[in-house]
């Protein structure tokens, strides 16, 4: 029978400290979480995590960077519609990236993104209406 393996906080801290001590001068360790407030302070202290970067929802400038990176465009006829949708819909940069990667054709990829953003807006509006909030 397979034994369940559990990682303790002490074990994780020892592992991280071991990485720091054996990696030399140049090292970057990336941790991600959706629940920073649930992490033990010992994990977050300077020396273990020296930089904290909040990766919020995808705004207009982040979208333009992603579009430039994936499709080498800095402007497109569909950008105004995408800009308007991004101002009212909360999506992560990862979700936008996933949509942009659905096609190598920039026109198709941007239309896929617009459809995704429109669907998300509809779902958000439905939830807001159900909860008695004014839809945006």
N, C-alpha and C positions, 0 to 999 in steps of 0.2 A: 504494500500500500504506500501511496505517495504521501509524504509528510507535508503539512502546510508550513510554509516558510513565512515568518513574520519579521519585519524590520523594526527594531526599537529605535527610539530617538537617540539613545546613547550609541547604538551601532551606526546610525546615519552620521552623527557628528564625528565619530572616530573615522569613518570612511572619508568624509569631506576633509578633515584635518590631515589625513594621510595623503590625499591628492595634493593638497597645498604643499606639503613638505617634500614631495617627490617630483614635482613638475618643473622645478627650476624657476627662473624669473618670469617667463612668459606663459601665462595661463589664463584661460577664461572658462569659467564653469557657469552654465546657464541653468537656472531653475525656473520653472513656470508653475503658476497656481492660479486658480480662480478664487481662492479663499485665503489671501494673505493674513487676514485677521485671525485665522485658525492656527497659524503656525506658531510654534514655540519661539519665544524671544531669543533663546540660545542659538537657534538656527539663523535668525535675522541679524545678529550682532555684527558690527564692523569687524572685518577680518575673515568672516565667513561669507557675508554678502555685503560688499562695499557699495554696490549700486543697485537701486531699485527703479525699474522702468515700468511705468503704467502703460499698458497697451489697451487703450480705450476703443471706442467705436471708430469706424472708418469715416473720416471727414473728407472734404473736397481735396485738400492738398495730398493726403495719403493716397486717395484714389488716383490722382494725377501721377504720382510717383509710381504706383503699381502699373498703370496703363503704359507709362513710359518704359518701365522695366520689361513688361511682358510683350508689348506690341509696338514699341518704339514710336509711340505717338504722343504729342504734347497738346494736340487739339483735334477735335472731331465734331462733326455735325450733331452727334448724339450726346456730347458732353453737357449741354445745358439741361437736358432732361435728367441725366444722371445726377448732376449737381442739385437739382431741385429735389429729387428723390432722396439723396443722401442727407438733405437737410431735415427730413421728416421721418426717416427710417433708421433704426439702430441696427447696424451690422458690423461684424468684426472685419479687420483687414484680411483675415484668413478666408472668410466667406467670399469676400470680393475677389480675392486671388483665385479661389476655386472656380468661380464663374468665368473669370478672364481666361483661365486655362482650358476651358471647354472647347475652344476652337482656336486654330492658328490664324484664322481670318478675323481681323479686327472688327469688321462690321458685325459678323455673327457673334463674336464674343461680347461685344457691347450690347447687342440686342438680348442675349442670354442674361446678362447682368440686369438690364432694365426689367425684363420679365420677372426675375428673381426679386428685385427691389419692389416692384408693383405687388407681387404676391405677399411679401413681407408687410407692406403698407396695409394691404387689405386685412391681413391677420391682426395687425396691431389695432386697426380701427375697430374690428369686431370685438376684440378683447376690451378696448376702451368703452365701447357702447354697452357691452355686457356689464361692465363694472360701473356704469353711469358717468364715465368721464367724457369730456368733449374730445372728439377725434381730431387729430391734426393732419 
